Amino acid sequence: MGGGFRGIAAKSSHHKASEFPNKLSQMKGVTIKIMEEMDLKINRSSSPSDLKITDMRFVNLKGAPMHCILVKLYTNQGITGVGEVRDFGSYYYAAQLKGRILGENPCNVEKIFKRLKQHMGPARQAGGVSGIEIALWDLAGKAYGVPVYQMLGGRYRDSVRVYCDLGVNPPPGRKDGRRIAEILKGHIDKFGFTMVKAVMGVETVQHLHPNEVVLSAPLGLLKQMQEHGALTGALNRGDRPDLQSDVSLFPLRNRAYDSGAVEMPYLFYRLTERGLDLFEQEIAAMRDVLGYEIPLAIDHIGRINLEDCGRLLRRLEKYNLAWVEDALPPYYVKEYKTLSQMSGVPLATGEDAFALEGYEELCRERAVPIIHPDICSAGGILEMKRIGDMAERYHVAMIAHMCETPVTALATAHMGVATENFVASEFNAPDVPWWDDIVTGFGGPIIKNGFITPNDKPGLGFDDTNDEVLAEHLMPGMGGVWDETGFWDTIYSNDRKFS
């Protein structure tokens, strides 16, 4: 019996030995195939350790959907990275930092960000640092041949949900609640959005009902604020280039700016009982058109004080709003906490806050259930992910403000798929037909069926900007496509934060 077993074992051993060379050959073939596939993904033109930033240039776009500012970083190895300064900002916020990053390795993203962080400020003032940070991640991803989301730790989800705004070129005519909802419904049907947001403020309601007293205010103030607001809007959109170039008009421009900078408690607007009725009427009309199934958020409810905000929000509870946005400045933490306790309407804020420190108290106090950063003000990709991770510890959701080009949309999407408490990103260009064409090589529309799905291409997932399209949509009086910026190369100061 033992001999029989040894015989069987010997035959088995001889059989396996004869198969070994064949299996080894097969494994070798598979290994070579895998290595060939990997080789195709490696950027042989890049040596990441030797990569250096050699230049930084800009393009100012009009109506993309806003005044949008692209920033491009160049390197000694021919690779470029693209980022974006906050909408309605200034390229100056990034240009002044050029001399501080020339010669640096763009793959050292955090080191460069920490060097530049002290140059951030509220809202658009943080756009320079944020735009550079986004471009650094695009460059690092291209250098190492991996998508940005992978460098952030991988994905929680394949795609990010997108919620839609009215757009920047809506059809002419009266923009009351019903008409706004009809336009939004058109965007839903065309693009497949599953969430929407409308702008409806007390000032708009007053304009829609000129024979009614919606707002009580010092006599003449409402007219002055309306005129100054229209002037600032025209300046921001690029419709009044004379306000950028004619020095004699600068005092008028500055007075308009001053009016817009007055915070809510100091304007002394009061919302009348009739104003509450008419505002509610506009929101009811939106729900009549959209129904109650789709989430509806309301932005820019007006520059009214805390007490009147509370009165208005209580009126709007029955319309099951997804959130009301930026009812107060983001640094009004105690006031937000009070306002949250005055009604059941969720509050969101944060597009004008910057860096993680700008959101910590809001979340720690749970003053709002939703933070709403813009990646071009928050500090860029990694800082916004850190903000989201911090908010998650306090059970606060994160939704992104996003009124910029596909560059920012994709940066937000890469961050969003890698951040657990991320809910959705804004989109404010449903009526800008050339929006997708700003970048090349993404492989189709950026938004499909109401979602953005980052691809597996290196960096942010597109090849480059479409410079022919950019040249057709330049902001008047603000240069051309990637103009030379040598003036900024040697601008430097001792920025150390201690003596």
C-alpha positions in Angstrom: 0.0 0.0 0.0 2.9 2.3 0.9 4.5 1.5 -2.5 1.4 2.3 -4.3 1.2 5.7 -2.6 4.8 6.4 -3.4 4.1 5.5 -7.0 1.2 7.9 -7.2 3.3 10.6 -5.6 6.1 10.0 -8.0 3.8 10.3 -11.0 2.2 13.5 -9.6 5.6 15.0 -8.9 6.8 14.2 -12.4 3.6 15.6 -13.9 4.0 18.9 -12.0 7.7 19.2 -12.9 6.9 18.8 -16.5 4.2 21.6 -16.3 6.5 24.1 -14.5 8.4 25.5 -17.5 5.1 26.1 -19.3 3.5 27.9 -16.3 6.7 29.9 -15.8 6.6 31.0 -19.5 2.9 32.0 -19.1 3.6 34.0 -15.9 6.5 35.7 -17.7 4.2 36.7 -20.5 1.6 38.1 -18.2 4.2 40.0 -16.2 5.6 41.6 -19.4 2.1 42.6 -20.5 1.4 44.3 -17.2 4.8 46.1 -17.3 4.0 47.3 -20.9 0.6 48.6 -19.8 2.2 50.4 -16.8 4.9 51.8 -19.1 2.2 53.5 -21.2 1.0 55.4 -18.1 4.3 56.7 -17.0 5.2 60.2 -18.1 8.6 59.6 -19.5 9.1 63.3 -20.1 8.9 63.9 -16.4 11.5 63.4 -13.6 9.4 64.5 -10.6 12.4 65.0 -8.3 14.0 67.5 -10.8 10.8 69.4 -11.7 11.0 73.2 -11.2 8.5 76.0 -11.7 9.7 78.4 -14.4 6.8 80.7 -15.1 3.2 81.7 -14.2 0.7 83.3 -16.6 -3.0 84.2 -16.7 -6.1 84.5 -18.8 -9.1 86.7 -17.8 -12.3 85.4 -19.2 -15.7 87.2 -19.6 -18.9 85.3 -19.0 -17.4 81.9 -18.2 -19.9 82.1 -16.4 -18.5 85.1 -14.5 -15.2 87.1 -14.8 -13.0 84.0 -14.4 -9.3 84.0 -14.1 -7.2 80.9 -15.1 -3.6 80.5 -13.9 -1.1 78.3 -15.6 2.2 77.1 -14.1 5.1 76.2 -16.4 8.0 73.9 -15.6 11.5 73.1 -16.8 10.3 69.7 -18.2 7.5 71.1 -20.4 4.6 70.0 -18.1 2.1 72.6 -17.1 -0.6 72.8 -14.4 -3.8 74.8 -14.6 -5.7 76.4 -11.7 -8.2 79.2 -11.2 -8.5 82.4 -9.1 -12.0 83.0 -7.6 -14.7 84.4 -9.9 -14.8 88.2 -9.9 -11.4 88.3 -8.3 -8.1 89.6 -9.6 -5.1 87.9 -11.2 -3.0 90.2 -9.0 -3.8 88.0 -6.0 -1.7 85.2 -7.6 0.7 87.3 -9.6 2.2 88.9 -6.5 3.3 85.5 -5.3 5.1 84.5 -8.5 8.6 85.3 -7.2 7.9 83.1 -4.1 7.4 79.9 -6.1 9.8 80.2 -9.1 12.4 77.5 -8.9 10.3 75.4 -6.5 9.3 71.8 -7.2 5.5 71.9 -7.8 5.2 68.4 -6.3 5.9 69.9 -2.9 2.3 71.1 -2.7 1.9 71.4 1.0 5.3 73.2 1.6 4.4 75.8 -1.1 0.9 76.2 0.3 2.2 76.9 3.8 4.6 79.4 2.5 1.8 81.3 0.7 -1.1 80.8 3.2 -0.4 84.0 5.0 -1.3 85.9 1.8 -4.9 84.6 1.9 -7.8 86.9 3.0 -11.6 86.8 2.9 -13.5 85.8 -0.2 -11.7 86.7 -3.4 -8.5 87.7 -1.6 -7.8 84.0 -1.0 -8.1 83.3 -4.7 -4.5 83.7 -5.6 -3.2 81.1 -3.1 -6.1 78.8 -3.9 -5.6 79.0 -7.7 -1.9 78.3 -7.4 -2.6 75.3 -5.1 -5.0 73.8 -7.6 -2.4 74.2 -10.4 0.2 72.5 -8.2 -2.0 69.5 -7.8 -2.6 69.3 -11.5 1.1 69.4 -12.1 1.9 66.8 -9.5 -0.6 64.4 -10.9 0.8 64.8 -14.4 4.3 64.3 -13.1 3.5 61.1 -11.3 0.9 59.9 -13.8 -2.0 59.6 -11.4 -5.3 61.5 -11.0 -5.5 64.0 -8.2 -8.2 62.1 -6.2 -5.8 59.2 -5.9 -3.2 61.4 -4.3 -5.9 62.5 -1.7 -6.4 58.9 -0.6 -8.8 57.6 -3.2 -12.5 57.8 -3.7 -15.5 57.4 -1.5 -17.7 57.6 -4.6 -17.2 57.5 -8.4 -19.0 60.8 -9.1 -20.1 64.0 -7.5 -23.7 65.3 -7.7 -24.2 68.7 -9.2 -26.9 71.2 -8.3 -27.9 73.8 -10.8 -28.4 77.6 -10.6 -30.5 79.8 -12.9 -27.4 80.7 -15.0 -26.0 84.0 -16.2 -27.9 84.5 -19.5 -31.5 83.7 -18.6 -34.2 84.6 -21.1 -35.5 88.2 -21.0 -38.6 89.1 -19.1 -39.9 89.3 -15.5 -37.9 87.0 -13.2 -40.6 86.2 -10.6 -40.7 82.9 -8.7 -42.7 81.1 -11.3 -40.5 82.1 -14.2 -37.3 81.3 -12.3 -38.7 77.8 -11.5 -39.7 77.3 -15.2 -36.1 78.1 -16.3 -34.7 75.7 -13.6 -37.1 73.0 -14.8 -35.7 73.4 -18.3 -32.2 72.9 -17.0 -33.4 69.8 -15.1 -34.9 68.3 -18.2 -31.9 69.1 -20.4 -29.0 68.1 -18.1 -30.6 65.7 -15.6 -29.9 67.8 -12.4 -31.3 66.3 -9.2 -31.0 69.4 -7.0 -31.5 73.1 -7.8 -31.0 76.5 -6.3 -32.7 79.8 -6.9 -31.8 83.4 -6.0 -34.6 85.3 -4.4 -33.9 88.3 -2.2 -36.1 90.9 -0.5 -34.7 93.5 -2.8 -35.8 91.5 -5.8 -39.3 91.1 -4.3 -39.4 94.9 -3.8 -38.5 95.3 -7.5 -41.1 92.8 -8.6 -43.8 94.7 -6.6 -42.9 98.4 -6.9 -46.3 99.6 -5.6 -46.0 97.6 -2.4 -43.8 98.3 0.6 -41.7 95.2 1.0 -38.9 96.9 2.8 -38.8 99.8 5.3 -35.5 101.7 5.1 -34.2 105.3 5.4 -35.7 107.3 2.6 -33.6 107.2 -0.6 -31.4 104.3 0.6 -33.1 101.6 -1.4 -32.7 103.6 -4.6 -29.1 104.3 -3.8 -28.3 100.7 -3.1 -30.0 99.6 -6.3 -28.0 102.1 -8.4 -24.7 101.1 -6.7 -25.5 97.4 -7.0 -26.1 97.8 -10.8 -22.9 99.7 -11.2 -20.8 97.0 -9.3 -22.5 94.3 -11.3 -21.7 95.9 -14.6 -18.1 96.4 -13.5 -17.7 92.7 -12.4 -19.2 91.4 -15.6 -16.9 93.5 -17.8 -19.7 95.6 -19.2 -18.2 98.9 -17.9 -14.4 98.8 -18.8 -14.3 102.6 -18.3 -14.7 101.9 -14.6 -11.4 100.1 -14.8 -9.5 102.7 -16.9 -11.0 106.2 -16.4 -9.5 107.6 -13.2 -12.2 110.3 -12.9 -14.8 107.5 -12.4 -12.9 105.8 -9.6 -14.6 107.8 -6.8 -18.0 106.6 -8.2 -16.7 103.0 -8.4 -15.4 103.3 -4.8 -18.7 104.6 -3.4 -20.5 101.7 -5.0 -18.0 99.3 -3.4 -18.5 101.0 0.0 -22.3 100.5 -0.3 -21.9 96.8 -1.0 -19.6 96.4 1.9 -22.0 97.6 4.6 -23.0 94.6 6.8 -26.6 93.6 7.3 -27.2 95.1 10.8 -26.0 98.5 9.8 -28.2 99.0 6.7 -31.3 99.1 8.9 -33.6 97.5 6.4 -36.8 96.1 8.0 -39.0 93.6 6.3 -42.7 94.5 6.5 -45.5 92.0 7.1 -46.6 92.6 3.5 -43.0 91.9 2.4 -43.2 88.5 4.2 -46.4 87.7 2.3 -45.0 88.6 -1.1 -41.7 86.7 -0.5 -43.6 83.6 0.6 -45.7 84.0 -2.5 -42.7 83.8 -4.8 -41.4 80.6 -3.1 -44.8 79.0 -3.2 -44.8 79.7 -7.0 -41.5 77.9 -7.3 -42.8 74.9 -5.5 -46.0 74.9 -7.7 -43.7 74.5 -10.8 -41.0 72.2 -9.4 -43.0 70.2 -6.9 -41.7 69.1 -3.5 -39.7 66.0 -4.5 -36.6 67.8 -5.8 -34.4 69.7 -3.3 -34.7 73.5 -3.7 -32.3 75.9 -2.0 -32.6 79.7 -1.9 -29.6 82.0 -2.1 -29.2 85.8 -1.4 -32.4 86.3 0.6 -31.4 89.9 1.1 -29.4 92.1 3.4 -31.8 92.0 6.4 -31.0 91.7 10.1 -31.0 88.6 12.2 -34.5 89.2 13.6 -36.1 89.7 10.2 -34.2 86.6 8.9 -35.8 84.6 11.6 -39.3 86.0 10.7 -38.8 85.1 7.1 -37.4 81.6 7.6 -40.4 80.7 9.8 -42.6 81.7 6.9 -40.6 79.4 4.6 -40.6 76.3 6.7 -43.6 74.8 4.9 -41.8 74.8 1.6 -39.2 72.2 2.7 -36.2 74.1 1.5 -32.9 72.2 1.2 -31.1 75.2 2.7 -31.0 79.0 2.8 -27.6 80.3 1.9 -25.5 83.1 3.3 -28.3 84.9 5.2 -25.4 86.4 7.2 -21.7 86.8 6.8 -19.8 83.5 7.6 -18.0 85.0 10.6 -21.3 85.8 12.4 -21.1 82.5 14.3 -23.2 83.3 17.3 -25.8 84.9 15.2 -26.0 81.8 12.9 -26.4 79.6 15.9 -29.3 81.8 17.1 -30.8 81.9 13.7 -30.6 78.1 13.4 -32.7 77.9 16.6 -35.3 80.3 15.3 -36.7 78.0 12.6 -36.4 74.6 11.1 -34.9 75.7 7.8 -31.3 74.4 7.3 -28.7 77.2 6.9 -25.5 77.1 4.8 -22.6 79.5 4.6 -18.9 79.6 3.8 -18.2 80.6 0.2 -16.4 83.7 1.5 -14.6 82.1 4.4 -11.0 80.9 3.9 -8.7 78.2 5.2 -9.6 75.6 7.8 -9.6 78.2 10.6 -12.4 80.1 8.9 -14.8 77.1 9.4 -13.7 75.6 12.7 -15.9 77.7 15.0 -18.9 77.4 12.7 -18.7 73.6 12.8 -17.6 73.2 16.5 -20.6 75.3 17.6 -22.7 73.6 14.9 -24.0 77.1 14.0 -25.0 75.7 10.6 -25.7 72.1 9.4 -24.0 72.8 6.1 -20.8 74.5 5.2 -20.5 75.8 1.6 -16.9 76.6 0.7 -15.6 77.6 -2.7 -12.4 75.7 -3.5 -11.0 79.0 -5.0 -11.4 80.8 -1.7 -11.0 77.9 0.8 -7.3 77.4 0.0 -7.5 74.9 -2.9 -7.9 71.1 -3.1 -6.2 69.7 0.0 -7.3 72.5 2.3 -10.9 72.1 1.3 -10.7 68.4 1.9 -9.2 69.1 5.3 -12.2 71.5 5.9 -14.6 68.7 5.0 -12.8 66.2 7.2 -13.0 68.6 10.1 -16.7 69.3 9.5 -17.4 65.6 9.5 -16.2 65.3 13.1 -19.0 67.7 14.1 -21.6 66.0 11.8 -21.7 69.0 9.4 -22.2 68.3 5.7 -20.2 70.1 2.9 -21.7 71.4 -0.3 -19.5 73.4 -2.7 -20.0 76.8 -4.1 -18.7 76.8 -7.7 -19.3 79.6 -10.2 -16.2 79.1 -12.3 -14.8 77.2 -15.3 -14.3 73.5 -15.9 -10.9 73.8 -14.2 -12.6 74.6 -10.8 -15.4 72.2 -11.5 -13.0 69.3 -11.9 -10.8 70.4 -9.0 -14.0 70.4 -6.8 -15.0 67.0 -8.2 -11.6 65.4 -7.4 -11.8 66.8 -3.9 -15.5 65.8 -3.6 -15.1 62.1 -4.5 -12.3 61.9 -1.9 -14.2 63.6 1.0 -16.8 61.5 2.9 -19.3 64.2 3.9 -19.4 65.9 0.5 -22.9 66.2 -0.9 -22.9 68.2 -4.1 -21.2 71.0 -6.2 -22.8 74.1 -7.6 -23.0 74.8 -11.4 -23.9 78.2 -12.6 -23.2 77.9 -16.4 -26.1 75.9 -17.8 -26.6 78.7 -20.4 -22.9 79.1 -21.4 -22.7 77.0 -24.6 -18.8 77.2 -24.8 -18.2 76.2 -21.1 -17.1 72.6 -21.8 -14.8 73.8 -24.6 -12.6 75.8 -22.2 -10.5 72.6 -21.7 -9.4 69.8 -24.1 -9.0 66.1 -23.7 -11.5 65.4 -20.9 -13.4 63.0 -23.1 -16.9 64.4 -23.4 -19.1 66.8 -21.4 -17.9 67.6 -17.9 -21.4 67.1 -16.5 -23.4 64.1 -17.5 -26.9 63.3 -16.1 -26.3 65.8 -13.3 -23.0 64.4 -12.1 -19.3 64.9 -12.7 -17.2 61.8 -12.9 -13.4 62.4 -12.6 -11.6 60.2 -15.1 -8.3 58.3 -14.5 -6.1 60.6 -16.5 -3.3 62.3 -14.6 -3.8 65.5 -12.7 -7.3 67.1 -13.0 -8.1 64.9 -16.0 -7.9 67.2 -19.0 -5.0 67.8 -21.4 -4.8 71.6 -21.6 -6.9 74.7 -22.2 -8.4 75.5 -25.5 -6.6 78.7 -26.3 -8.7 79.5 -29.4 -11.8 79.5 -27.3 -10.2 81.5 -24.6 -9.1 84.2 -27.2 -12.8 84.6 -28.2 -14.0 85.4 -24.7 -11.4 87.7 -23.1 -12.3 90.2 -20.4 -12.0 93.7 -21.9 -8.9 95.6 -21.0 -7.3 92.7 -19.1 -4.8 91.3 -21.5 -4.6 88.3 -23.8 -4.1 84.6 -23.6 -1.2 83.7 -21.3 0.6 87.0 -21.6 4.2 87.3 -20.3 4.4 88.2 -16.6 8.1 88.9 -16.1 7.4 92.0 -14.1 6.4 89.8 -11.2 9.4 87.6 -11.2 11.5 89.7 -8.8 8.7 91.0 -6.5 9.7 89.9 -3.0 9.3 90.9 0.6 10.3 89.5 4.0 7.1 87.6 4.8 8.2 85.9 8.0 5.4 86.1 10.5 7.6 86.7 13.5 10.6 89.0 14.3 
